């Protein structure tokens, strides 16, 4: 963890502008208050980039923006269709308008799997930063030119300094199902969140009708609908949980 702190603080010192990339589905969970305090302490301009906005309703996005824009300029990005990238480019140039004789160094910070490299590729307009559905793909600091006097500093994900909650890591996609000790518990958390925020997403995707608002009966419904059955007709819990986690982490279940 100490090495990550050193890396992050070095990027903050070197950069002219910082981007804190967060997941639109989990804005609070993917913010890092310690990193934000370091940026503010060094009086560096920073922009909050809400990535994966195509996975969230417009109402939820506006609510998130109303909160975060009080802290820093806030931009919506969908790496999937590159929406918001031109606005982000303009905001970067505006935040460093005092720099005239050289490229603007832009540090990108965020948790694993929030899509930092995808954001960079969206702004550059081409595949320059390596991306992967597996978290931790970016192994070291990389410099990526974006044209128009913008140079990105791409970094590995900032692992939470005090985060050991496997359920959060599963929800954020930091750990895929093969690395989770309790896939059923993570699947239950996913269902709980969807029941609270977008029940129809589960119903339409799995073609089920939910009457019981508790999460375990929903898992049973999904397992039955997918024909994930064991002997004697019992639901195969682990196979069902694996399907739910994979669907969630691949962006097929929307909030």
N, C-alpha and C positions, 0 to 999 in steps of 0.2 A: 504494500500500500504506500510506503514511503516513497518508492520510486515514481509512482503515479503522481503524488503530490509535487515532487520536484519537477517532473515533466510538465504538469499543468501550469505551475507557477512560472516556469521558464517561458512557456508559450505566451502567457499573459504579459510578461515583461517585454517580449520581443514584438508582439503584435501591435498594430496601430488601432485596429478595431477587433472586437471579439464577437463571435456568434455563439450563443448558447442554444443548441438544437434540442428541442424537447418533442415528445410524442404527444400528438393531439388527443389521444385517448386517455392519457395519464399525465396531464400537465403538471400537477403538483408533485407526483411521484418521480417525474424525470427532471425536475429542477434540482439544482445543487446549490444550496444556500451558501456553503463554504466557498465555492468557486465564485459566486456572485459577489460575496463580500470582498474577496481578493481583487476582483476587477474594479469594484467601486473604490476600494482603498487606494489603488494605484491610479485612480481617476482616468481610466481607459473607457472610451465609448463602447457600448455593447448593444447588440440587437438580439432579441429573443425570436428564434425561428421556430414556429409551430409546424412541425413536419407531419406527414401522413394525414393531412386534413381531409382527404377524400374518404377516410374511414369514420368520420364523425359528422353528426348533423350540424347544419348551419347554426341552429340555436345554441348548441353546446360550444361551437367555435366562438360565437359572439360573446358568450358569457366569459369564456376563458380570456379573450382579448381584452375585455373591459377591465379585468383584474390585472393582467400582466402588463398592459400598456402604461400603467401607472409607474412601473418599475423601469421600463426601457421601451424603445420602439419595437413593435411586435408585428411580425410578418407571417402570413399563412403560406405554407408551401405544400404542394403535392408533387413529390418526385415522380409519381406515376405518370402525370400528364404535363409536368413542368410548369404548372400554374404558380404564379407568385414569384418566379425567378427574376423577372425583369424588375419588379418592385424591390426585391432584395438587393439587386445590383445598384439601383438608384440610391437606396438607403445607405449602402456601404460607402458610395462616393460622397454622399451628403455628410456622413459621420466623420469623414476624413478629408473634408474639403480644404483644410489648411496644408495638406501635403501636396506640393507642386512638382518637385524635381525627381521623384522616384516612384516605384510601385508602392501601392498600399498593401501592407501585410495584414492579412485577415486570419485570425486564429479561430479554429472551429473546435468547440468543446461540447461534450455531452456524454450521456451514458451509452454503454454498448447497445447497438441495434436500434438506435433512434433514427439512423439514416444520415449521419453526417456526410459520408462520402457521396451519397446520392444527392444531397443538397448541392454539394460542390459541382458534381457532374451536371446538375440542372442549370446552374449559373454559367458554367463554361460552355454548355451546349454540346458537349461531347464526353465520351467515357475516358476521363483522365485519372480520376481517383478510383482505386479498386473497391468493388463492392461485393458483398456476399450475404446470403440469408443467414449465414452462421455468424453469431456475434463474435467480436474480437478479430475480424478479418484484417483490419488495419493494424499492422504490427509495430510500426515506428513512425516518427514524424516524417511527413512528406511535404514537399513544396509543389503546388499545382498552380500553373499560370491560367488565368481566366480572361486575359485580354482587358482592354480599357484600364490598364494600370492597376489591376487587381491580382494579387498573388496570395493564394490560400496556404495556410499551414494546416495540413490535415493531421489529426492525432488519433491514437487509440482511444477507445471509450474510457470515460472517467468512471471507474468503479466506485460506488459509494463507500466512503471511508468507514461507515459503521453499518453497512447493509449486509445482513446474513439471512434475510427472509426469502426462502426458496419460493414461496407463493408469489411474491412480487417479481422475482426474477423470471418465473414462468409466465406471468401476465405480460411482462415487458418483452418477452422473447430473448432475454439474456441467456437463459438456458433452454435448449430444446428438450423434447420429451425424453430423449435417450439419456439425458444428464439429470433428470429429476428423480429424487428419492420417493416422492409421493405424487405421482401423476394424477391420481383420483382427487386428491385434495386441491391440486391446481385447477383441474377441470371444474370442480365444485365452485371455486372462486370465480372462474370465468362465467359460469352460469349465473351465479349470484349477481355479478355486475350487469350482465345482460338483462336479467329479470328486472333489475332496478331501473335501467336506463333505456332499454330497447327490446322488450319482450318479443315484438313482432319479427325482429331479426332472426331469432331462434326458430320461431314458428314457420316462417317462410322458407328459411334455408333447409331445415330438416323435414319440412312438410308434416308438422305435428300441431296439435292444439293443446295449449297449456291451460290447465284448470287449477292445478295445485301450484302455488307460488314458491314452494320450497325447491331447492336445487337438486336434491337426490332423485325425487320422482321424475324430474325433467331428464336426468341422465338415463333413467330407466326407459323413458319414452324414446329417446334418441337411439339407445342400444337396440330396442325392439324394432324401430323403424329401419335401422341399418342392417337388421338381421344379424346382429352380433350376439349370438346365443351359444350357451354351453349346453352340455347334456342336461336333460330334464327341463329344458326351456329357460334356464336361468340366464340373466343378462351377463355378458362378459364385460365386467366393469373396466378392466384395464384396456381392452381393445376400444371400448367406447370413449374412455378418457383420452386415449391417444388420438383418436379421431377429432375430438373436440379441441384439444390443445393445438394440433396441427392446423385445423381450420382457422382457429383464432390467430395463431402466429403468422399464417399466410394471408391474413387480411380478408378472409371470406365472411367473417362475422362482424357486423358493423354496430357501433354504439349509436 
